[in-house]
Amino acid sequence: MQEVFNFLREVQMPFEQFFFDWRGGDGSRAMRSPAAEHYRGPAFETLSGLLTAHPAAADANLDHPISSVTYRGRC
């Protein structure tokens, strides 16, 4: 969790955006997010390795309609 908060502080991203984007853990929604540029930058490298070291949650239900919306917070 410390790496998540380090990243959020560095890029000045609201925690809601991050957790919405990475729900389930596969990152597919994150790369379509308004904040996607932050996930491609150097600040995300360490956290990316930590996130991809774990499999995505099988029961994340990313096909649910609420999962198809875009978080509209500030980035």
TORBA-211410 format. One line per field, with one value per atom (N, C-alpha, C): residue number from 1; residue in three letters; chain; atom name; y, x, z. Coordinates in nm, 4 decimals, padded with zeros to 6 digits, always signed. Each point is the difference from the previous one (the first is absolute). Layout:
// residues N
tormi <- NUM;...
tipa <- ala;...
dofi <- A;...
semi <- CA;...
c2 <- Y;...
c1 <- X;...
c3 <- Z;...
// end
This chain:
// residues 75
tormi <- 1;1;1;2;2;2;3;3;3;4;4;4;5;5;5;6;6;6;7;7;7;8;8;8;9;9;9;10;10;10;11;11;11;12;12;12;13;13;13;14;14;14;15;15;15;16;16;16;17;17;17;18;18;18;19;19;19;20;20;20;21;21;21;22;22;22;23;23;23;24;24;24;25;25;25;26;26;26;27;27;27;28;28;28;29;29;29;30;30;30;31;31;31;32;32;32;33;33;33;34;34;34;35;35;35;36;36;36;37;37;37;38;38;38;39;39;39;40;40;40;41;41;41;42;42;42;43;43;43;44;44;44;45;45;45;46;46;46;47;47;47;48;48;48;49;49;49;50;50;50;51;51;51;52;52;52;53;53;53;54;54;54;55;55;55;56;56;56;57;57;57;58;58;58;59;59;59;60;60;60;61;61;61;62;62;62;63;63;63;64;64;64;65;65;65;66;66;66;67;67;67;68;68;68;69;69;69;70;70;70;71;71;71;72;72;72;73;73;73;74;74;74;75;75;75
tipa <- met;met;met;gln;gln;gln;glu;glu;glu;val;val;val;phe;phe;phe;asn;asn;asn;phe;phe;phe;leu;leu;leu;arg;arg;arg;glu;glu;glu;val;val;val;gln;gln;gln;met;met;met;pro;pro;pro;phe;phe;phe;glu;glu;glu;gln;gln;gln;phe;phe;phe;phe;phe;phe;phe;phe;phe;asp;asp;asp;trp;trp;trp;arg;arg;arg;gly;gly;gly;gly;gly;gly;asp;asp;asp;gly;gly;gly;ser;ser;ser;arg;arg;arg;ala;ala;ala;met;met;met;arg;arg;arg;ser;ser;ser;pro;pro;pro;ala;ala;ala;ala;ala;ala;glu;glu;glu;his;his;his;tyr;tyr;tyr;arg;arg;arg;gly;gly;gly;pro;pro;pro;ala;ala;ala;phe;phe;phe;glu;glu;glu;thr;thr;thr;leu;leu;leu;ser;ser;ser;gly;gly;gly;leu;leu;leu;leu;leu;leu;thr;thr;thr;ala;ala;ala;his;his;his;pro;pro;pro;ala;ala;ala;ala;ala;ala;ala;ala;ala;asp;asp;asp;ala;ala;ala;asn;asn;asn;leu;leu;leu;asp;asp;asp;his;his;his;pro;pro;pro;ile;ile;ile;ser;ser;ser;ser;ser;ser;val;val;val;thr;thr;thr;tyr;tyr;tyr;arg;arg;arg;gly;gly;gly;arg;arg;arg;cys;cys;cys
dofi <- A;A;A;A;A;A;A;A;A;A;A;A;A;A;A;A;A;A;A;A;A;A;A;A;A;A;A;A;A;A;A;A;A;A;A;A;A;A;A;A;A;A;A;A;A;A;A;A;A;A;A;A;A;A;A;A;A;A;A;A;A;A;A;A;A;A;A;A;A;A;A;A;A;A;A;A;A;A;A;A;A;A;A;A;A;A;A;A;A;A;A;A;A;A;A;A;A;A;A;A;A;A;A;A;A;A;A;A;A;A;A;A;A;A;A;A;A;A;A;A;A;A;A;A;A;A;A;A;A;A;A;A;A;A;A;A;A;A;A;A;A;A;A;A;A;A;A;A;A;A;A;A;A;A;A;A;A;A;A;A;A;A;A;A;A;A;A;A;A;A;A;A;A;A;A;A;A;A;A;A;A;A;A;A;A;A;A;A;A;A;A;A;A;A;A;A;A;A;A;A;A;A;A;A;A;A;A;A;A;A;A;A;A;A;A;A;A;A;A;A;A;A;A;A;A
semi <- N;CA;C;N;CA;C;N;CA;C;N;CA;C;N;CA;C;N;CA;C;N;CA;C;N;CA;C;N;CA;C;N;CA;C;N;CA;C;N;CA;C;N;CA;C;N;CA;C;N;CA;C;N;CA;C;N;CA;C;N;CA;C;N;CA;C;N;CA;C;N;CA;C;N;CA;C;N;CA;C;N;CA;C;N;CA;C;N;CA;C;N;CA;C;N;CA;C;N;CA;C;N;CA;C;N;CA;C;N;CA;C;N;CA;C;N;CA;C;N;CA;C;N;CA;C;N;CA;C;N;CA;C;N;CA;C;N;CA;C;N;CA;C;N;CA;C;N;CA;C;N;CA;C;N;CA;C;N;CA;C;N;CA;C;N;CA;C;N;CA;C;N;CA;C;N;CA;C;N;CA;C;N;CA;C;N;CA;C;N;CA;C;N;CA;C;N;CA;C;N;CA;C;N;CA;C;N;CA;C;N;CA;C;N;CA;C;N;CA;C;N;CA;C;N;CA;C;N;CA;C;N;CA;C;N;CA;C;N;CA;C;N;CA;C;N;CA;C;N;CA;C;N;CA;C;N;CA;C;N;CA;C
c2 <- -00.1187;+00.1187;+00.1261;-00.0080;+00.1192;+00.0447;-00.0958;+00.0359;+00.0661;-00.0444;+00.0628;+00.1463;+00.0236;+00.1378;+00.0853;-00.0596;+00.0746;+00.0454;-00.0906;+00.0321;+00.1097;-00.0157;+00.0984;+00.1385;+00.0037;+00.1285;+00.0616;-00.0824;+00.0516;+00.0568;-00.0683;+00.0466;+00.0846;+00.0179;+00.0813;-00.0531;-00.1315;-00.0652;-00.0318;+00.0236;-00.0384;-00.1529;-00.0457;-00.1451;-00.0665;+00.0710;-00.0582;-00.0394;+00.0844;-00.0288;-00.1283;-00.0111;-00.1173;-00.1278;-00.0010;-00.1222;-00.0336;+00.0996;-00.0260;-00.0635;+00.0586;-00.0487;-00.1409;-00.0328;-00.1269;-00.1060;+00.0243;-00.1006;-00.1309;-00.1069;-00.1310;-00.0352;+00.1005;-00.0230;-00.0278;-00.0002;-00.0327;+00.1219;+00.1189;+00.1204;+00.0414;-00.0790;+00.0355;+00.1305;+00.0194;+00.1244;+00.1165;-00.0246;+00.1058;+00.0611;-00.0830;+00.0508;+00.0786;-00.0047;+00.0798;+00.1178;+00.0137;+00.1019;+00.1397;+00.1045;+00.1356;+00.0179;-00.0875;+00.0078;-00.0932;-00.0582;-00.1012;+00.0479;+00.1266;+00.0517;-00.0229;+00.0046;-00.0218;-00.1446;-00.0918;-00.1416;-00.0389;+00.0900;-00.0253;+00.0724;+00.0818;+00.0812;-00.0696;+00.0601;-00.0597;-00.0144;+00.0840;-00.0084;-00.1303;-00.0642;-00.1209;-00.1283;+00.0086;-00.1207;-00.0963;+00.0479;-00.0880;-00.0618;+00.0815;-00.0493;-00.0974;+00.0247;-00.0894;-00.1414;-00.0099;-00.1306;-00.0723;+00.0757;-00.0594;-00.0465;+00.0806;-00.0356;-00.1196;-00.0037;-00.1087;-00.1301;+00.0049;-00.1224;-00.0867;+00.0553;-00.0722;-00.0170;-00.1150;-00.0195;+00.0890;+00.0330;+00.0772;-00.0835;+00.0665;-00.0689;-00.0639;-00.1276;-00.0717;+00.0449;+00.0487;+00.0397;+00.1517;+00.0722;+00.1465;+00.0503;-00.0827;+00.0356;+00.1288;+00.0085;+00.1203;+00.0154;-00.1007;+00.0111;+00.0662;+00.0246;+00.0653;+00.1427;+00.0495;+00.1346;+00.1113;-00.0084;+00.1055;+00.0031;-00.1135;-00.0065;+00.0620;+00.0252;+00.0552;+00.1531;+00.0620;+00.1458;+00.0510;+00.1263;+00.0632;+00.0882;-00.0132;+00.0865;+00.1415;+00.0946;+00.1380;+00.0948;-00.0523;+00.0860;+00.0799;+00.0803;+00.0787;-00.0839;+00.0177;-00.0708;+00.1009
c1 <- +00.0808;-00.0808;+00.0859;+00.1158;+00.0843;+00.0406;+00.0288;+00.0365;-00.1163;-00.1220;-00.1183;-00.0058;+00.0110;-00.0094;+00.1185;+00.1169;+00.1155;-00.0282;-00.0523;-00.0337;-00.1062;-00.1071;-00.1081;+00.0492;+00.0852;+00.0554;+00.0868;+00.0825;+00.0915;-00.0736;-00.1037;-00.0710;-00.1228;-00.0275;-00.1137;-00.1335;-00.0163;-00.1232;-00.0871;-00.1306;-00.0884;-00.0044;-00.0040;-00.0006;-00.1204;-00.1125;-00.1192;+00.0263;+00.0737;+00.0325;+00.0807;+00.1027;+00.0864;-00.0776;-00.0766;-00.0709;-00.1121;-00.0619;-00.0993;+00.0696;+00.1104;+00.0721;+00.0548;+00.0465;+00.0684;-00.0863;-00.1301;-00.0887;+00.0141;+00.0198;+00.0156;+00.1446;+00.0828;+00.1428;+00.0557;-00.0822;+00.0584;+00.0520;-00.0368;+00.0546;-00.0621;-00.0918;-00.0569;-00.0789;-00.0736;-00.0753;+00.0958;+00.1066;+00.0962;+00.0604;+00.0228;+00.0612;-00.0978;-00.1293;-00.1016;-00.0470;+00.0572;-00.0398;+00.0474;-00.0681;+00.0521;+00.1388;+00.0345;+00.1301;+00.1049;-00.0302;+00.0885;+00.1431;+00.0189;+00.1367;+00.0867;-00.0599;+00.0762;+00.0458;-00.0769;+00.0357;+00.1078;+00.0317;+00.1063;+00.1287;-00.0036;+00.1146;+00.0947;+00.1153;+00.1017;-00.0433;-00.0912;-00.0453;-00.0738;-00.0506;-00.0805;+00.0817;+00.1243;+00.0795;+00.0060;+00.0329;+00.0104;-00.1340;-00.1020;-00.1339;-00.0512;+00.0304;-00.0414;+00.0526;+00.1242;+00.0595;-00.0690;-00.0372;-00.0691;-00.1407;-00.0695;-00.1366;-00.0032;+00.0914;-00.0014;+00.0564;+00.0579;+00.0505;-00.1135;-00.1203;-00.1162;-00.1033;-00.0663;-00.1032;-00.1211;-00.0700;-00.1237;-00.1032;-00.0873;-00.1052;-00.1001;-00.0227;-00.0930;-00.1441;-00.0310;-00.1376;-00.0195;+00.0805;-00.0085;-00.1262;-00.0634;-00.1247;+00.0143;+00.1043;+00.0257;-00.0974;-00.0834;-00.1025;-00.1275;-00.0050;-00.1167;-00.0114;-00.1207;-00.0173;+00.0701;+00.0060;+00.0677;+00.1492;+00.0551;+00.1418;+00.0319;-00.1018;+00.0253;-00.0016;-00.0343;-00.0007;+00.1413;+00.0190;+00.1301;-00.0092;+00.0947;+00.0045;+00.0283;-00.0755;+00.0111;+00.0598;+00.0814;+00.0672;+00.1105;+00.0675;+00.1096;+00.1271;+00.0797;+00.1280;+00.1105
c3 <- +00.0000;+00.0000;+00.0000;+00.0615;+00.0052;-00.1399;-00.0885;-00.1376;-00.0724;+00.0260;-00.0603;+00.0429;+00.1295;+00.0480;-00.0425;-00.0121;-00.0535;-00.1425;-00.0812;-00.1385;-00.0066;+00.0771;-00.0016;+00.0401;+00.0990;+00.0446;-00.1105;-00.0619;-00.1026;-00.1204;-00.0457;-00.1203;+00.0322;+00.1292;+00.0442;-00.0538;+00.0096;-00.0450;+00.1208;-00.0100;+00.1099;+00.0149;+00.1233;+00.0230;-00.0653;-00.0103;-00.0616;-00.1445;-00.0721;-00.1396;-00.0108;+00.0813;-00.0044;+00.0286;+00.1087;+00.0378;-00.0973;-00.0604;-00.1035;-00.1212;-00.0418;-00.1183;+00.0172;+00.1186;+00.0213;+00.0678;+00.0121;+00.0585;-00.0773;+00.0716;-00.0621;-00.0295;-00.0207;-00.0123;-00.1381;-00.1062;-00.1303;-00.0758;+00.0387;-00.0620;-00.1311;-00.0546;-00.1302;+00.0071;+00.1073;+00.0143;+00.0259;+00.0716;+00.0314;-00.1263;-00.1005;-00.1224;-00.0872;+00.0324;-00.0709;+00.0846;+00.1158;+00.0967;-00.0414;+00.0493;-00.0200;+00.0634;+00.0919;+00.0680;-00.0618;-00.1152;-00.0597;-00.0185;-00.0295;-00.0198;+00.1236;+00.1186;+00.1230;+00.0135;-00.0556;+00.0089;-00.1008;-00.0897;-00.0982;+00.0353;+00.1033;+00.0367;+00.0965;+00.0206;+00.0870;+00.1456;+00.0462;+00.1394;+00.0274;-00.1037;+00.0161;-00.0103;-00.0397;-00.0261;+00.1180;+00.1180;+00.1168;+00.0340;+00.0023;+00.0336;-00.1055;-00.1246;-00.1081;+00.0228;+00.0364;+00.0271;+00.1148;+00.1016;+00.1142;-00.0380;-00.0786;-00.0395;-00.0945;-00.0951;-00.0977;+00.0551;+00.1194;+00.0629;+00.0540;+00.0034;+00.0520;-00.1106;-00.0043;-00.1033;+00.0261;-00.1059;+00.0123;+00.0749;+00.0708;+00.0752;-00.0960;+00.0170;-00.0874;+00.0202;+00.1178;+00.0305;-00.0010;-00.0751;-00.0026;-00.0685;-00.0813;-00.0685;-00.0809;-00.0791;-00.0792;-00.1157;-00.0253;-00.1037;+00.0517;+00.1286;+00.0590;-00.0555;-00.0261;-00.0580;+00.0776;+00.1306;+00.0765;-00.0311;-00.0417;-00.0327;-00.1353;-00.0798;-00.1330;-00.0018;+00.1114;+00.0048;+00.0233;-00.0204;+00.0230;+00.1236;+00.0886;+00.1163;-00.0501;+00.0474;-00.0502;+00.1031;+00.0889;+00.0963;-00.0685;+00.0736;-00.0591;-00.0026;-00.1020;-00.0113;-00.0149
// end
